[in-house]
């Protein structure tokens, strides 16, 4: 077994670091969009908490769904011999849509689009 050099991360610290980055990204994104987009709006603490809790499951699920949709869209392109209209409809339905739940979604002020337009 080879000795690890000083300062090299272990698998455990690397995975912990990834978890912290993902949690921070989800939490930060759940806080809402740019300040200019929500000026004058205030949200309750419950809306923020609900958005963060919803994103814990929604974001990873949506990313998996979109990834599978992107692969399916590519296969559709091959099977239809380059029919871009059919391929685009698969892409739009699976890849487009809402990726992060915000307090506006929790309060019902903006629709959640799991499946694209």
BAFI-3210 file (N, C-alpha, C; in Angstrom, 3 decimals, decimal comma, padded with zeros to 6 digits):
// residues 117
n [1|2|3|4|5|6|7|8|9|10|11|12|13|14|15|16|17|18|19|20|21|22|23|24|25|26|27|28|29|30|31|32|33|34|35|36|37|38|39|40|41|42|43|44|45|46|47|48|49|50|51|52|53|54|55|56|57|58|59|60|61|62|63|64|65|66|67|68|69|70|71|72|73|74|75|76|77|78|79|80|81|82|83|84|85|86|87|88|89|90|91|92|93|94|95|96|97|98|99|100|101|102|103|104|105|106|107|108|109|110|111|112|113|114|115|116|117]
n.u [000,840|000,582|001,925|000,143|000,629|001,365|-001,367|-003,032|-006,345|-008,566|-010,818|-013,087|-013,051|-013,179|-015,716|-017,308|-016,783|-017,924|-020,610|-021,120|-020,747|-022,837|-025,077|-024,823|-025,103|-027,726|-029,130|-028,461|-029,469|-032,131|-032,857|-033,739|-033,974|-032,025|-031,530|-032,779|-034,919|-036,735|-037,348|-038,930|-040,520|-041,356|-040,690|-041,890|-040,252|-040,957|-041,546|-039,014|-037,761|-039,390|-038,846|-036,131|-036,191|-037,831|-036,203|-034,160|-034,910|-036,126|-034,317|-032,081|-033,625|-034,793|-032,524|-031,578|-033,762|-033,659|-031,137|-031,519|-033,462|-031,981|-030,248|-032,142|-033,201|-031,008|-030,840|-033,286|-032,804|-030,971|-032,488|-034,613|-033,318|-032,205|-034,338|-035,116|-037,294|-038,837|-036,866|-036,395|-038,832|-038,770|-036,520|-037,347|-039,508|-038,258|-035,864|-036,177|-037,659|-038,443|-035,746|-034,993|-036,676|-038,246|-039,064|-041,199|-042,418|-043,293|-045,167|-047,084|-047,013|-045,680|-045,581|-044,528|-042,606|-042,062|-041,929|-041,027|-042,140]
n.v [-001,172|002,189|005,107|008,013|011,314|014,426|016,597|015,624|014,888|012,543|009,919|010,131|012,798|014,148|013,389|014,453|017,131|017,522|017,085|019,270|021,371|020,867|021,103|023,783|025,024|024,291|025,397|028,112|028,663|028,212|030,397|032,267|034,225|036,728|039,829|042,023|040,894|040,254|042,513|044,382|042,291|040,120|037,193|034,579|032,945|030,311|029,824|029,966|027,863|025,735|025,737|025,059|022,511|021,159|021,256|019,508|016,926|017,374|018,682|016,805|014,688|015,873|016,456|013,890|012,983|014,841|014,207|011,580|012,182|013,739|011,824|010,110|011,858|012,131|009,490|009,395|011,146|009,632|007,312|008,371|009,209|011,792|013,574|016,557|017,851|015,973|015,129|017,514|017,848|015,774|016,580|019,127|018,377|016,898|018,118|020,896|023,249|023,823|023,993|024,578|024,959|027,771|030,284|031,645|029,658|027,951|029,561|029,690|031,620|031,321|028,896|025,445|023,739|020,697|019,107|020,219|023,028]
n.w [000,000|-000,879|000,610|001,545|000,464|002,224|002,774|000,796|-000,108|001,459|000,425|001,957|002,957|000,550|-000,444|001,563|001,209|-001,317|-000,703|000,959|-000,870|-002,716|-001,033|-000,297|-002,785|-003,495|-001,341|-001,620|-004,168|-003,709|-002,313|-004,021|-007,088|-008,844|-007,081|-008,262|-009,580|-007,619|-006,161|-003,648|-002,883|-000,247|001,576|003,653|006,414|006,449|003,768|002,606|003,999|003,186|000,439|000,394|001,603|-000,237|-002,495|-001,854|-002,592|-005,074|-006,909|-007,394|-008,457|-010,704|-012,194|-012,810|-014,338|-016,468|-017,509|-018,410|-020,279|-022,085|-023,129|-024,273|-026,153|-027,860|-028,802|-030,105|-032,189|-033,658|-034,293|-035,763|-037,945|-037,977|-037,635|-036,626|-035,512|-034,069|-032,302|-030,925|-029,602|-027,728|-026,274|-025,270|-023,621|-021,625|-020,753|-020,518|-018,203|-014,688|-012,507|-009,914|-006,906|-005,647|-003,112|-004,300|-005,811|-003,794|-002,524|-004,470|-006,437|-008,760|-011,312|-011,018|-013,245|-013,963|-016,183|-019,377|-021,488]
ca.u [000,000|001,366|001,616|-000,453|001,426|000,682|-002,286|-003,906|-007,617|-009,007|-012,115|-014,121|-013,078|-013,608|-017,169|-017,912|-016,679|-018,934|-021,925|-021,233|-020,926|-024,180|-026,029|-024,703|-025,671|-029,180|-029,618|-028,293|-030,388|-033,498|-033,124|-034,402|-033,176|-031,313|-032,249|-033,605|-036,117|-037,691|-037,382|-040,233|-041,184|-040,792|-041,175|-041,815|-039,202|-041,508|-041,400|-037,607|-037,513|-040,085|-038,115|-034,888|-036,548|-038,324|-035,076|-033,304|-035,325|-036,540|-033,183|-031,432|-034,572|-034,941|-031,272|-031,580|-034,789|-033,138|-030,039|-032,126|-034,126|-030,965|-029,811|-033,268|-033,267|-029,943|-031,252|-034,378|-032,172|-030,398|-033,543|-035,433|-032,396|-031,962|-035,555|-034,884|-038,565|-039,142|-035,817|-036,613|-039,988|-038,302|-035,615|-038,125|-040,335|-037,469|-034,742|-036,655|-038,517|-037,937|-034,712|-034,856|-037,890|-037,996|-040,212|-042,325|-043,101|-043,953|-046,309|-048,038|-046,920|-045,031|-045,808|-043,387|-042,689|-041,148|-041,800|-040,933|-043,338]
ca.v [000,000|003,403|006,141|009,236|012,501|015,402|017,532|014,976|014,530|011,149|009,777|010,597|014,266|014,610|013,237|015,418|018,437|017,562|017,225|020,657|022,214|020,659|021,700|025,236|025,442|024,143|026,400|029,443|028,808|028,228|031,714|033,072|034,708|037,972|040,788|042,902|040,181|040,124|043,730|044,692|041,073|039,489|035,843|034,120|031,968|029,019|029,677|029,637|026,517|024,801|025,678|024,306|021,103|020,595|021,126|018,382|015,793|017,795|018,995|015,592|013,939|016,571|016,312|012,523|012,975|015,597|013,443|010,487|012,809|014,136|010,582|009,679|012,783|011,739|008,239|009,748|011,735|008,540|006,414|009,062|009,623|013,232|014,383|017,487|018,240|014,940|015,193|018,732|017,660|014,952|017,436|020,135|017,760|016,306|018,937|022,228|023,283|024,411|023,161|024,920|025,461|029,017|030,667|032,010|028,418|027,461|030,440|029,591|032,799|030,894|027,451|024,533|022,994|019,561|018,779|021,463|023,653]
ca.w [000,000|-000,983|001,610|001,019|000,734|003,075|002,134|-000,173|000,535|001,435|-000,243|002,882|002,979|-000,764|-000,546|002,484|000,556|-002,383|-000,071|001,422|-002,052|-003,246|-000,080|-000,418|-004,066|-003,409|-000,393|-002,207|-005,289|-003,186|-001,753|-005,045|-008,211|-008,605|-006,240|-009,083|-009,992|-006,528|-005,351|-003,092|-002,430|000,945|001,750|005,031|006,700|006,062|002,319|002,355|004,516|002,304|-000,829|000,615|001,828|-001,498|-003,420|-001,477|-003,421|-006,412|-007,790|-007,909|-009,291|-011,970|-012,936|-013,355|-015,381|-017,610|-018,091|-019,181|-021,423|-023,052|-023,793|-025,099|-027,271|-028,786|-029,450|-031,009|-033,367|-034,447|-034,768|-036,764|-039,010|-037,965|-037,590|-035,526|-034,882|-033,078|-031,293|-030,131|-028,716|-026,607|-025,502|-024,551|-022,579|-020,543|-020,281|-020,156|-017,024|-013,450|-011,882|-008,504|-006,270|-004,912|-002,283|-005,178|-006,162|-002,573|-002,259|-005,571|-007,305|-009,998|-011,459|-011,107|-014,493|-013,951|-017,599|-020,144|-022,073]
c.u [000,887|000,953|001,069|000,429|000,673|-000,216|-003,190|-005,200|-007,885|-010,347|-013,227|-014,185|-013,526|-015,124|-017,884|-017,886|-017,702|-020,322|-022,150|-021,459|-022,328|-025,219|-025,995|-025,317|-027,190|-029,753|-029,539|-029,262|-031,830|-033,859|-033,745|-033,445|-032,436|-032,171|-033,176|-034,910|-037,160|-037,703|-038,802|-040,996|-040,530|-041,463|-041,012|-040,669|-039,667|-041,393|-039,972|-037,293|-038,168|-039,364|-036,845|-035,188|-037,045|-037,173|-034,176|-033,651|-035,573|-035,355|-032,486|-032,351|-034,723|-033,679|-031,181|-032,571|-034,279|-031,991|-030,546|-032,838|-033,146|-030,459|-030,906|-033,412|-032,201|-030,282|-032,390|-033,831|-031,615|-031,481|-034,374|-034,591|-032,292|-033,193|-035,474|-036,170|-038,943|-038,135|-036,031|-037,789|-039,616|-037,419|-036,418|-038,910|-039,508|-036,406|-035,181|-037,502|-037,830|-036,923|-034,569|-036,180|-037,517|-039,188|-041,431|-043,111|-043,898|-045,216|-047,353|-048,027|-046,301|-045,212|-044,481|-043,590|-041,649|-040,883|-041,888|-042,226|-044,077]
c.v [001,237|004,417|007,375|010,419|013,482|016,310|016,904|014,568|013,042|011,103|010,326|012,121|014,823|014,500|014,189|016,807|018,588|017,763|018,653|021,592|022,090|021,303|023,223|025,751|025,368|025,210|027,802|029,672|028,892|029,588|032,647|033,509|035,972|038,961|041,668|042,232|040,124|041,361|043,992|043,464|040,591|038,126|035,438|033,123|030,571|028,767|029,306|028,213|025,462|024,637|024,841|022,822|020,433|020,344|019,947|017,147|016,188|017,990|017,720|014,770|014,559|016,443|014,913|012,433|013,680|014,851|012,289|011,031|013,244|012,926|010,094|010,564|012,455|010,455|008,480|010,324|010,637|007,665|007,065|009,591|011,140|014,107|015,308|017,905|017,250|014,980|016,380|018,557|016,789|015,798|018,423|019,539|017,282|017,219|020,331|022,148|023,926|023,471|023,413|025,487|026,690|029,312|031,076|030,762|027,899|028,267|030,408|030,776|032,473|029,383|026,673|023,710|021,875|019,111|020,082|021,916|022,796]
c.w [000,000|000,066|000,908|001,395|001,606|002,240|001,088|000,518|000,446|000,721|000,643|002,898|001,643|-000,899|000,404|001,875|-000,549|-001,798|000,409|000,243|-002,625|-002,330|-000,168|-001,700|-004,046|-002,484|-000,952|-003,343|-004,798|-002,603|-002,779|-006,120|-007,851|-007,818|-007,058|-009,499|-008,873|-005,624|-004,887|-002,610|-001,154|001,091|003,204|005,186|006,301|004,568|001,950|002,814|003,623|000,970|-000,680|000,792|000,539|-002,466|-003,107|-002,320|-004,871|-007,362|-008,284|-008,820|-010,666|-012,820|-013,556|-014,514|-016,642|-018,290|-018,944|-020,424|-022,498|-023,831|-024,745|-026,328|-028,318|-029,528|-030,445|-032,304|-034,274|-035,078|-035,873|-037,924|-039,136|-037,985|-036,376|-034,823|-033,775|-031,941|-030,368|-029,169|-027,513|-025,692|-024,651|-023,392|-021,393|-019,967|-019,861|-018,889|-015,838|-012,819|-010,386|-008,004|-005,446|-004,005|-003,116|-005,599|-004,964|-002,288|-003,372|-006,509|-008,654|-010,126|-011,488|-012,371|-014,477|-015,380|-018,371|-020,778|-023,061]
res [x|x|x|x|x|x|x|x|x|x|x|x|x|x|x|x|x|x|x|x|x|x|x|x|x|x|x|x|x|x|x|x|x|x|x|x|x|x|x|x|x|x|x|x|x|x|x|x|x|x|x|x|x|x|x|x|x|x|x|x|x|x|x|x|x|x|x|x|x|x|x|x|x|x|x|x|x|x|x|x|x|x|x|x|x|x|x|x|x|x|x|x|x|x|x|x|x|x|x|x|x|x|x|x|x|x|x|x|x|x|x|x|x|x|x|x|x]
***
